[in-house]
Structures are given as structure tokens and as C-alpha cells.
Amino acid sequence: MNRNELFLDIISAIEISIFYISAVFINEIIGNKYSIWASLIYMIFVTALYSIALVSKNKKIWLLKWGASIPFSYFVLQYFWNTHYSIRALNWVFPDYGRDTAGGRFAGSALFMIFSVMCLICGIITFFIKIKNYDKFRKIQFIVTLSSAVLIVCTVLILEKQFPSYGYIISHT
């Protein structure tokens, strides 16, 4: 494996982290603002992106991508925690809602479990996929996953600018 391939595999691992972690938070907004059906459609879309990013030349590269995505996921999750993304999003959807409750987390937890199982199943499937013309696929994979990851990051940042501040939420509860 040369440096360019390794770099692209690390980029894929970062994309996998972005797809998985941000989907949990964006899905919560979609579920609260629209419907559970819209959430399921979004989960299917992100699971497809997750799978495309995980497709690899061989099992060793697959393990590298998946394994490297774990520490990157921690950093992506830290962003969402440190910005209080979830509670701010909830108060954006339902103005002056206040703090999140344990009961309100039940539906989100169920959707998270469904999403995780979907990603697990697709991840196992991609572990066994062999692409005949991998070099051509790799170019398409790179364009699709990178542009999707950039779009998701932009969406997360644009949405966050719309949310009420955490200080405002805490001071009004």
C-alpha cells in the first residue's frame, strides 16, 4: 500500500465517523421536526453512504478503515457534546422546550439502535464484497463519499447557527 492509498483510506475512516455520529444527531432533528418515516429514510441514506465508504480493496484495508473510524468517531462526538448540539436542536424544533428528559430519549435511543444494526449488517456485507474494477470504483467512491461528508458537515454547522444558545436554554428552565 502506498502513501496515497493510505491517505485515501484514512479519509474514508474520517468520513465513516462523520456519517455515523452526525446521523445520530441529525436524525433526532428530522424525527422531531418531521416524522419517524423521514428519520428512517435518512438512516437508510446514511447507511448506504457508510457502506460505500467502507468498501475496500481487501479485508485488511476494510479493518483499517473501520478500526481507524473508531478514534475519529470520538472526536466527532466531542464536537456534538461540547456544543450541546442535541439539547439546542431540541429547543430549536420546540422553542423553549427546556432540558431534555429521559422519556424523550426513548424514541431517539430506539432509532439509534436500529441505525446501528443497519450499519453493522451493511458493514458485514461490505467486508465480503469484491469489486472487479476497484480502481474505477475507488474514484467514484471518493467523489461520492467526500462530497456527502462535506455536505453533512455544512448542514451540521448551518443548523447549529440556527439553534438557541445553551446559556439561553439553561437560564429559561
C-alpha positions as protocol buffer text, in pm:
chain_id: "A"
residue {
  index: 1
  type: MET
  ca { x: 0 y: 0 z: 0 }
}
residue {
  index: 2
  type: ASN
  ca { x: 142 y: 336 z: -100 }
}
residue {
  index: 3
  type: ARG
  ca { x: 102 y: 666 z: 82 }
}
residue {
  index: 4
  type: ASN
  ca { x: -171 y: 793 z: -149 }
}
residue {
  index: 5
  type: GLU
  ca { x: -384 y: 481 z: -89 }
}
residue {
  index: 6
  type: LEU
  ca { x: -325 y: 503 z: 285 }
}
residue {
  index: 7
  type: PHE
  ca { x: -425 y: 871 z: 282 }
}
residue {
  index: 8
  type: LEU
  ca { x: -748 y: 788 z: 96 }
}
residue {
  index: 9
  type: ASP
  ca { x: -824 y: 508 z: 342 }
}
residue {
  index: 10
  type: ILE
  ca { x: -777 y: 745 z: 637 }
}
residue {
  index: 11
  type: ILE
  ca { x: -1008 y: 996 z: 465 }
}
residue {
  index: 12
  type: SER
  ca { x: -1263 y: 713 z: 431 }
}
residue {
  index: 13
  type: ALA
  ca { x: -1230 y: 638 z: 803 }
}
residue {
  index: 14
  type: ILE
  ca { x: -1297 y: 1004 z: 884 }
}
residue {
  index: 15
  type: GLU
  ca { x: -1598 y: 1002 z: 651 }
}
residue {
  index: 16
  type: ILE
  ca { x: -1734 y: 688 z: 818 }
}
residue {
  index: 17
  type: SER
  ca { x: -1709 y: 867 z: 1153 }
}
residue {
  index: 18
  type: ILE
  ca { x: -1884 y: 1174 z: 1020 }
}
residue {
  index: 19
  type: PHE
  ca { x: -2162 y: 968 z: 861 }
}
residue {
  index: 20
  type: TYR
  ca { x: -2228 y: 759 z: 1172 }
}
residue {
  index: 21
  type: ILE
  ca { x: -2204 y: 1014 z: 1453 }
}
residue {
  index: 22
  type: SER
  ca { x: -2368 y: 1308 z: 1278 }
}
residue {
  index: 23
  type: ALA
  ca { x: -2654 y: 1083 z: 1162 }
}
residue {
  index: 24
  type: VAL
  ca { x: -2746 y: 1019 z: 1524 }
}
residue {
  index: 25
  type: PHE
  ca { x: -2788 y: 1391 z: 1592 }
}
residue {
  index: 26
  type: ILE
  ca { x: -2936 y: 1496 z: 1258 }
}
residue {
  index: 27
  type: ASN
  ca { x: -3176 y: 1205 z: 1274 }
}
residue {
  index: 28
  type: GLU
  ca { x: -3305 y: 1336 z: 1606 }
}
residue {
  index: 29
  type: ILE
  ca { x: -3385 y: 1670 z: 1443 }
}
residue {
  index: 30
  type: ILE
  ca { x: -3557 y: 1501 z: 1149 }
}
residue {
  index: 31
  type: GLY
  ca { x: -3761 y: 1278 z: 1379 }
}
residue {
  index: 32
  type: ASN
  ca { x: -3874 y: 1567 z: 1598 }
}
residue {
  index: 33
  type: LYS
  ca { x: -3939 y: 1813 z: 1318 }
}
residue {
  index: 34
  type: TYR
  ca { x: -4091 y: 1583 z: 1055 }
}
residue {
  index: 35
  type: SER
  ca { x: -4165 y: 1216 z: 1125 }
}
residue {
  index: 36
  type: ILE
  ca { x: -4022 y: 879 z: 1211 }
}
residue {
  index: 37
  type: TRP
  ca { x: -4059 y: 784 z: 844 }
}
residue {
  index: 38
  type: ALA
  ca { x: -3839 y: 1073 z: 738 }
}
residue {
  index: 39
  type: SER
  ca { x: -3588 y: 955 z: 1001 }
}
residue {
  index: 40
  type: LEU
  ca { x: -3591 y: 603 z: 860 }
}
residue {
  index: 41
  type: ILE
  ca { x: -3534 y: 732 z: 507 }
}
residue {
  index: 42
  type: TYR
  ca { x: -3241 y: 941 z: 631 }
}
residue {
  index: 43
  type: MET
  ca { x: -3099 y: 640 z: 818 }
}
residue {
  index: 44
  type: ILE
  ca { x: -3115 y: 429 z: 501 }
}
residue {
  index: 45
  type: PHE
  ca { x: -2940 y: 703 z: 304 }
}
residue {
  index: 46
  type: VAL
  ca { x: -2661 y: 740 z: 561 }
}
residue {
  index: 47
  type: THR
  ca { x: -2624 y: 363 z: 595 }
}
residue {
  index: 48
  type: ALA
  ca { x: -2569 y: 349 z: 218 }
}
residue {
  index: 49
  type: LEU
  ca { x: -2301 y: 620 z: 244 }
}
residue {
  index: 50
  type: TYR
  ca { x: -2143 y: 436 z: 539 }
}
residue {
  index: 51
  type: SER
  ca { x: -2134 y: 118 z: 332 }
}
residue {
  index: 52
  type: ILE
  ca { x: -1991 y: 285 z: 23 }
}
residue {
  index: 53
  type: ALA
  ca { x: -1712 y: 439 z: 231 }
}
residue {
  index: 54
  type: LEU
  ca { x: -1636 y: 104 z: 391 }
}
residue {
  index: 55
  type: VAL
  ca { x: -1600 y: -95 z: 67 }
}
residue {
  index: 56
  type: SER
  ca { x: -1232 y: -179 z: 38 }
}
residue {
  index: 57
  type: LYS
  ca { x: -978 y: -349 z: -184 }
}
residue {
  index: 58
  type: ASN
  ca { x: -932 y: -630 z: 68 }
}
residue {
  index: 59
  type: LYS
  ca { x: -1022 y: -733 z: 423 }
}
residue {
  index: 60
  type: LYS
  ca { x: -705 y: -579 z: 570 }
}
residue {
  index: 61
  type: ILE
  ca { x: -797 y: -234 z: 431 }
}
residue {
  index: 62
  type: TRP
  ca { x: -1158 y: -281 z: 547 }
}
residue {
  index: 63
  type: LEU
  ca { x: -1032 y: -347 z: 901 }
}
residue {
  index: 64
  type: LEU
  ca { x: -801 y: -44 z: 878 }
}
residue {
  index: 65
  type: LYS
  ca { x: -1088 y: 183 z: 772 }
}
residue {
  index: 66
  type: TRP
  ca { x: -1330 y: 54 z: 1030 }
}
residue {
  index: 67
  type: GLY
  ca { x: -1073 y: 46 z: 1309 }
}
residue {
  index: 68
  type: ALA
  ca { x: -945 y: 397 z: 1232 }
}
residue {
  index: 69
  type: SER
  ca { x: -1302 y: 528 z: 1226 }
}
residue {
  index: 70
  type: ILE
  ca { x: -1341 y: 449 z: 1598 }
}
residue {
  index: 71
  type: PRO
  ca { x: -1098 y: 712 z: 1734 }
}
residue {
  index: 72
  type: PHE
  ca { x: -1219 y: 963 z: 1474 }
}
residue {
  index: 73
  type: SER
  ca { x: -1574 y: 900 z: 1593 }
}
residue {
  index: 74
  type: TYR
  ca { x: -1469 y: 1004 z: 1941 }
}
residue {
  index: 75
  type: PHE
  ca { x: -1355 y: 1343 z: 1811 }
}
residue {
  index: 76
  type: VAL
  ca { x: -1672 y: 1393 z: 1607 }
}
residue {
  index: 77
  type: LEU
  ca { x: -1880 y: 1301 z: 1914 }
}
residue {
  index: 78
  type: GLN
  ca { x: -1685 y: 1550 z: 2124 }
}
residue {
  index: 79
  type: TYR
  ca { x: -1793 y: 1828 z: 1888 }
}
residue {
  index: 80
  type: PHE
  ca { x: -2159 y: 1741 z: 1936 }
}
residue {
  index: 81
  type: TRP
  ca { x: -2125 y: 1708 z: 2314 }
}
residue {
  index: 82
  type: ASN
  ca { x: -1922 y: 2025 z: 2360 }
}
residue {
  index: 83
  type: THR
  ca { x: -2167 y: 2233 z: 2155 }
}
residue {
  index: 84
  type: HIS
  ca { x: -2470 y: 2082 z: 2338 }
}
residue {
  index: 85
  type: TYR
  ca { x: -2599 y: 2006 z: 1991 }
}
residue {
  index: 86
  type: SER
  ca { x: -2881 y: 1774 z: 2092 }
}
residue {
  index: 87
  type: ILE
  ca { x: -3048 y: 1995 z: 2351 }
}
residue {
  index: 88
  type: ARG
  ca { x: -3002 y: 2306 z: 2138 }
}
residue {
  index: 89
  type: ALA
  ca { x: -3155 y: 2124 z: 1839 }
}
residue {
  index: 90
  type: LEU
  ca { x: -3448 y: 2012 z: 2051 }
}
residue {
  index: 91
  type: ASN
  ca { x: -3510 y: 2370 z: 2163 }
}
residue {
  index: 92
  type: TRP
  ca { x: -3485 y: 2486 z: 1804 }
}
residue {
  index: 93
  type: VAL
  ca { x: -3753 y: 2239 z: 1694 }
}
residue {
  index: 94
  type: PHE
  ca { x: -3967 y: 2307 z: 2004 }
}
residue {
  index: 95
  type: PRO
  ca { x: -3892 y: 2664 z: 2117 }
}
residue {
  index: 96
  type: ASP
  ca { x: -3841 y: 2699 z: 2494 }
}
residue {
  index: 97
  type: TYR
  ca { x: -3867 y: 2323 z: 2546 }
}
residue {
  index: 98
  type: GLY
  ca { x: -3604 y: 2333 z: 2815 }
}
residue {
  index: 99
  type: ARG
  ca { x: -3384 y: 2043 z: 2909 }
}
residue {
  index: 100
  type: ASP
  ca { x: -3413 y: 1702 z: 2752 }
}
residue {
  index: 101
  type: THR
  ca { x: -3584 y: 1432 z: 2957 }
}
residue {
  index: 102
  type: ALA
  ca { x: -3517 y: 1061 z: 2989 }
}
residue {
  index: 103
  type: GLY
  ca { x: -3859 y: 983 z: 2844 }
}
residue {
  index: 104
  type: GLY
  ca { x: -3786 y: 1199 z: 2542 }
}
residue {
  index: 105
  type: ARG
  ca { x: -3473 y: 998 z: 2478 }
}
residue {
  index: 106
  type: PHE
  ca { x: -3657 y: 666 z: 2437 }
}
residue {
  index: 107
  type: ALA
  ca { x: -3756 y: 712 z: 2071 }
}
residue {
  index: 108
  type: GLY
  ca { x: -3413 y: 850 z: 1985 }
}
residue {
  index: 109
  type: SER
  ca { x: -3248 y: 551 z: 2152 }
}
residue {
  index: 110
  type: ALA
  ca { x: -3465 y: 307 z: 1958 }
}
residue {
  index: 111
  type: LEU
  ca { x: -3380 y: 480 z: 1629 }
}
residue {
  index: 112
  type: PHE
  ca { x: -3011 y: 480 z: 1724 }
}
residue {
  index: 113
  type: MET
  ca { x: -3025 y: 104 z: 1784 }
}
residue {
  index: 114
  type: ILE
  ca { x: -3199 y: 45 z: 1451 }
}
residue {
  index: 115
  type: PHE
  ca { x: -2942 y: 263 z: 1273 }
}
residue {
  index: 116
  type: SER
  ca { x: -2652 y: 83 z: 1444 }
}
residue {
  index: 117
  type: VAL
  ca { x: -2786 y: -257 z: 1344 }
}
residue {
  index: 118
  type: MET
  ca { x: -2832 y: -137 z: 985 }
}
residue {
  index: 119
  type: CYS
  ca { x: -2470 y: -14 z: 977 }
}
residue {
  index: 120
  type: LEU
  ca { x: -2348 y: -338 z: 1133 }
}
residue {
  index: 121
  type: ILE
  ca { x: -2529 y: -552 z: 874 }
}
residue {
  index: 122
  type: CYS
  ca { x: -2408 y: -337 z: 585 }
}
residue {
  index: 123
  type: GLY
  ca { x: -2058 y: -333 z: 730 }
}
residue {
  index: 124
  type: ILE
  ca { x: -2050 y: -713 z: 741 }
}
residue {
  index: 125
  type: ILE
  ca { x: -2180 y: -729 z: 383 }
}
residue {
  index: 126
  type: THR
  ca { x: -1910 y: -488 z: 261 }
}
residue {
  index: 127
  type: PHE
  ca { x: -1647 y: -700 z: 435 }
}
residue {
  index: 128
  type: PHE
  ca { x: -1717 y: -973 z: 180 }
}
residue {
  index: 129
  type: ILE
  ca { x: -1772 y: -760 z: -131 }
}
residue {
  index: 130
  type: LYS
  ca { x: -1513 y: -790 z: -406 }
}
residue {
  index: 131
  type: ILE
  ca { x: -1513 y: -512 z: -665 }
}
residue {
  index: 132
  type: LYS
  ca { x: -1373 y: -627 z: -1002 }
}
residue {
  index: 133
  type: ASN
  ca { x: -1254 y: -285 z: -1119 }
}
residue {
  index: 134
  type: TYR
  ca { x: -1164 y: -142 z: -779 }
}
residue {
  index: 135
  type: ASP
  ca { x: -957 y: 149 z: -914 }
}
residue {
  index: 136
  type: LYS
  ca { x: -1254 y: 287 z: -1107 }
}
residue {
  index: 137
  type: PHE
  ca { x: -1484 y: 225 z: -811 }
}
residue {
  index: 138
  type: ARG
  ca { x: -1235 y: 398 z: -581 }
}
residue {
  index: 139
  type: LYS
  ca { x: -1261 y: 721 z: -782 }
}
residue {
  index: 140
  type: ILE
  ca { x: -1640 y: 716 z: -771 }
}
residue {
  index: 141
  type: GLN
  ca { x: -1632 y: 619 z: -404 }
}
residue {
  index: 142
  type: PHE
  ca { x: -1403 y: 910 z: -322 }
}
residue {
  index: 143
  type: ILE
  ca { x: -1620 y: 1167 z: -504 }
}
residue {
  index: 144
  type: VAL
  ca { x: -1949 y: 1040 z: -360 }
}
residue {
  index: 145
  type: THR
  ca { x: -1834 y: 997 z: -1 }
}
residue {
  index: 146
  type: LEU
  ca { x: -1623 y: 1313 z: 21 }
}
residue {
  index: 147
  type: SER
  ca { x: -1894 y: 1535 z: -128 }
}
residue {
  index: 148
  type: SER
  ca { x: -2153 y: 1374 z: 103 }
}
residue {
  index: 149
  type: ALA
  ca { x: -1931 y: 1421 z: 408 }
}
residue {
  index: 150
  type: VAL
  ca { x: -1873 y: 1787 z: 320 }
}
residue {
  index: 151
  type: LEU
  ca { x: -2247 y: 1836 z: 270 }
}
residue {
  index: 152
  type: ILE
  ca { x: -2324 y: 1676 z: 607 }
}
residue {
  index: 153
  type: VAL
  ca { x: -2062 y: 1885 z: 787 }
}
residue {
  index: 154
  type: CYS
  ca { x: -2200 y: 2202 z: 626 }
}
residue {
  index: 155
  type: THR
  ca { x: -2554 y: 2101 z: 724 }
}
residue {
  index: 156
  type: VAL
  ca { x: -2448 y: 2038 z: 1084 }
}
residue {
  index: 157
  type: LEU
  ca { x: -2273 y: 2376 z: 1105 }
}
residue {
  index: 158
  type: ILE
  ca { x: -2554 y: 2569 z: 936 }
}
residue {
  index: 159
  type: LEU
  ca { x: -2813 y: 2408 z: 1162 }
}
residue {
  index: 160
  type: GLU
  ca { x: -2607 y: 2484 z: 1470 }
}
residue {
  index: 161
  type: LYS
  ca { x: -2603 y: 2853 z: 1382 }
}
residue {
  index: 162
  type: GLN
  ca { x: -2985 y: 2842 z: 1386 }
}
residue {
  index: 163
  type: PHE
  ca { x: -3009 y: 2689 z: 1735 }
}
residue {
  index: 164
  type: PRO
  ca { x: -3068 y: 2891 z: 2051 }
}
residue {
  index: 165
  type: SER
  ca { x: -2763 y: 2926 z: 2274 }
}
residue {
  index: 166
  type: TYR
  ca { x: -2711 y: 2678 z: 2554 }
}
residue {
  index: 167
  type: GLY
  ca { x: -2695 y: 2964 z: 2804 }
}
residue {
  index: 168
  type: TYR
  ca { x: -3040 y: 3080 z: 2695 }
}
residue {
  index: 169
  type: ILE
  ca { x: -3185 y: 2731 z: 2737 }
}
residue {
  index: 170
  type: ILE
  ca { x: -3035 y: 2683 z: 3083 }
}
residue {
  index: 171
  type: SER
  ca { x: -3144 y: 3027 z: 3203 }
}
residue {
  index: 172
  type: HIS
  ca { x: -3507 y: 2963 z: 3097 }
}
residue {
  index: 173
  type: THR
  ca { x: -3559 y: 2624 z: 3264 }
}
